[in-house]
Amino acid sequence: MSPNADRPGNASTSIVNGTQLRDMKKALPLRVLGEDDFAHWQRYGYVVVRNAISLTQAQATADFLWEFQEMDKNDPETWSRPQLRDHAMTELNNSGMVEAYHHQTMWDNRQCPRIYDAFVDIWDREDLWVSIDRANLNTPNVGKRAFDGFIHWDEDTSQRPLPINVQGVLSLADTTDETGGFQCVPELFENFAAWLETAPEGRNPFRPDMDEMPYPCHRVPMQAGDLLIFNSLLAHGIRANRSNSARIAQYISMAPASQDQAELVDWRVKSWDERLPARGHAFPGDPRNWEQTRYARAELTPLGEKLLGKQRW
């Protein structure tokens, strides 16, 4: 089992300490983000990197996810298959989570230089590890797939000091208001310190009460190939799909490498080598074990080996 597997969020990278990213002063020159992009990131807690991967690569990943979910993208009659395993994090049930983690096309996205460079901009450092995470294929949320969406934090916002982490969503299909997808509360992030001072005692540190929230929830429009990076202190979630098409995405994030944590290094390399899912209550895994039985181990580039931890920075 991965070290830190009982912590909130994704335990495939280590806990980060230091200056909150919204307060960080840049030392390295920006590679992908513009100055306005970086200012928006620090103020509102998210930024969109357009054309992070090609449309061809986005389609290749989407095609794999349709195959893995045993659905035909051209036959809506196949889209209502029940999820293979329920989630302990119940708000994720029927949200279209795909328990695939290590297919070649997913690693091709992770080791894409433009995606890596965007996270270098965010962290202001080059020695990064990529998260071991899954994907999402959310067909219309009707019938047995009914789902109303949610807003939450993946980190415990009652911790002091507050956690430091980022998350990312790579869009593999164009999104509209009807298809739903990523939503967030950027003004809450902007005014987070002041809001915490007036937040009620006994509040749920993972779920803001949106009925009492003074700030609106926004949907962030994305096109296939776009990467959205967001601060883990940004309240966020998934909107229900009310369209006639699918919302498709891969979750990709990066964090400072913890190269001296031998146990974590060993687990990460084993996870890639044996095609194992992330560990933690939010990641139930695929009961069919298709990644182990149907697909080969992904080939890594020199950058990919460093992002995994197989080679040191």
N, C-alpha and C positions, 0 to 999 in steps of 0.2 A: 504494500500500500504506500501511496505517496506520503512523504512527510507533510505535516500540516493539513492532512486530508479532512480533519474535523473543523477547520476554520471556514468562515463564510466565503462565498465566492469560489473562484477557481484556484485550486491549491497546486497547480503545476509550476508556478513560479513562487519565489520567496516573498516574505513580508518586507516592505520598503520603509525605511525611516529617513527623516531629514526634513527639508523644507517642502511645504505644500507646493504642488506644481503651479497653482495659480499665482504664487508669490515668487517663483523662480526668476532669476535674472539670466538671460541667455549669455553663453560664452562662445559657443560654436555658431558659425554662420548657418542660416536657414538653407536647407537643401530642396525641400518640396513646398513647404508652406510659405506664403507671402507674409509680410509684416501685418497686414490687416487680418489674415487668417489666424496668426498667432495671438493677436490681441483679442479676437473673438473667442478663441479657445480659452484664454485665461479669464475672460469676463463671464462667459456663459457656460463654460465647461464642455464644449464640444466643437468639432471642426469637421468639415467634409472635404476630403481629397478627391477631386474629380479624376476620372480615368486612371485609377490606381492600377488596374489591370486591363488588358484588352477585352473587347467584346467576345473575341474567339475563346479566350481563356475562361471568361465568365460563363459562356455557353457550355464549355466542356465540363465545368464543375456542376452546373445545373443539371446537365444530362446524367452525370453520375448519381446525383441525389435522387432524381426520378427513378433511376434503376434500383438504387438501394432501398427506396421506399416501396418498391413493387407497384409503381404507378406508371401509367402511360400518359405523358403530357398532352397527348392529342385525344384522350378519351376520358372526359369528366366522370364517366361511370366508375372509374377506378380510383377516384380521388377521396372517397369516403372511408377508406380502410381505417379501422381503429388503430390508435397508437399501440406499439408492441409491448410497452411496459409503462405503467403509471409512474408519475413523478412524486417523490416525497415533497418537493417544492410544488404544492398543489396548483399554484397559479399558472404553472407551465403546462398543465394537462390540456390537450387538444390545441396547443399553440404551434404545433408542427415541428417540434424538435426532432432532429435526425441524429441518431446515435452512431455516427460515423466520425472518425477522428484522424485517420492516417492514410487515406487514399492519396495516390500520387498527385492528383489534381489539387487536392487541398494543400499538400506540401508545396506544390508549384506556386500557389498563391502566397503562402507564408514566406517563401524564400525569394519572392519578387523584390528586386532592389528598390523600386519606388515605394513599396509598402514599408520596407525596412527604413529607408531614409525619412519617411514621414514620422516614424516613431523615434528616430534619432532627433528630429526637430523637437518633438514633445518632451523627451527626457533630457535633452542636451548632453547626450553621451552615446558612445558607439557600442559599448559592450552590453548587448541586450540578448535576452532569451525570448523566444516566442511561446505563447501559451499553447497548451495541448487542449484543444476545444473542438466543438462540434459545429453543426450547421442547422439551418432551418428551412423547411419547405412547408409553408402554411397555405393549404388549399382553402377555398371558401368555408367559413365557419358557420355551417348550417347543419341541421339534423344531428346526427351522432357526433359531429365535430363542433358543436356549439361552443363558443368561447367569447368572452366579453372584453378581453384586454385587461391590462393591469399597469400600475406604476409602483416601482419599488427601488430599493438600493440593494446591491449585492454585498455591500460592506456594512458593518455595524456602526451606525452613526452616533451611537452613545459612547463609543470609545474615546478616550482622551490620552494622548493626542489623537486626532482624527486619522483614519487610515489614509494611506497614499497609494493610489493605484489607478490604472487606466484600463479601458475596455475598447473593443473595436468591432464594427459590423461591416463586412464587405458585401455590398449588394450584388446579386447575381441576376436580377431582373429589375426592370423599371417599376417604381412604386407610384401609386396614386392615392388620393384620399380614400378610395374604395378598397384598394388592396391592403391598406393599413400599414403594418411595418413599424419601424422605430418611432417612439414618441418620448417626449421628455418635458421637464419643467425648468427651462433655463433661468428664468427670473428668480426661482428659488435658489439655484446655485449662486447667482449673482449676489443675493442678499442672505446667504446661508448663515453667517455668523449672527446677524440680527434676528433671523427667524428662530435660531436655536435658543436665544435668550427668552423668547416668548412662547416656545413650544410647550404644550402641556406635559406635566409630569406623568410618567407611566405610558408615554407614547410608544408605539411600535417602532424600534430603531431601524427596521427594514422596510416598513410600509407607511409612507405619509398618508394622512387622512385627507384625501382630495376633496371631500365635502366641506372641509374647513380651510382649505388652502386658498390664500389670497392671490395666488399666481396661476395663470392658465397653463394648460397642457398643450404642447405644440407637436404636430407631426413634422418630421424632417423629410422633405422629398429627396429621393435618390434615384439614380439611373444605374443600369447594369454596369459594373466595373468601378463604381464609386466606393470609397472607404470612409466610414464615419468613425472617428476616434472620440471617446468621451471620458471625462473624469468620473471615477467611481463614486464620487460624492454628488453627481448629477442624478436626481431622481428620474428614472427612465422605465421603459417597458415596451410592450408590443400592443398595437391596436388590432382589433379583430379585422378579419378579411371579409368585406361585404361585397366583393366583386365576383367576376366570373373567371378569374385567373388566379395564379399562385404568387405569393410573396416568397422569394428564395434568397437566402443569404448564408454566409459563412462567418463565424465569430473568430476574429483574429486580434490578438493583443500582444504587446511586448512589454517587458519590464527589465530592470537591471539584472544582469547575470549574477548568479550566486555560485561561482565556480569552485569555491572552497567547501561547499556543502555536499560532501561526497555522496551521502545517501540520496539527496535530491537529484544529483547528476545521474546516479545509477538508475533511479526510477524513470527519469525522463528518457534516457537512452533505451531502457527496456521497453518503455511504452511505445516508442517508435519501432523498435526491433520486432516486438511481438504483437503490434497493432492493438494495444490496450487502451481503453477509454480513460478519461480523466477520473480522478477519485474524488469522492465527496457525495453528499446526499442529493445534490442537484443533477448528478450524472448517472442514470440507471444502467446505461450500456445496452447493447443489442443482444437480446436473448438467443438470436440465431447464430451469433459469432461469425457473421459473414466476412468481416474484415480479416479474420484469421484463416478462413477456409476458402474464400473466393478471390482474394486480392493479394497481390505481391507486396512485399515491403517497398515503401517509397524510396526512390533514389534521391540523395541530397546533393546539392551543390556545395562548394566550399563555404559559401555564406550560410547555407542551410545547416551544415554541420556545426557551425558556431552558434547559430540561433537555437539549435537543439541542446547543445552542451557536449556534443560528441568530441568537438575540438575546442580548445580554449581560445579566448580572444587574446 
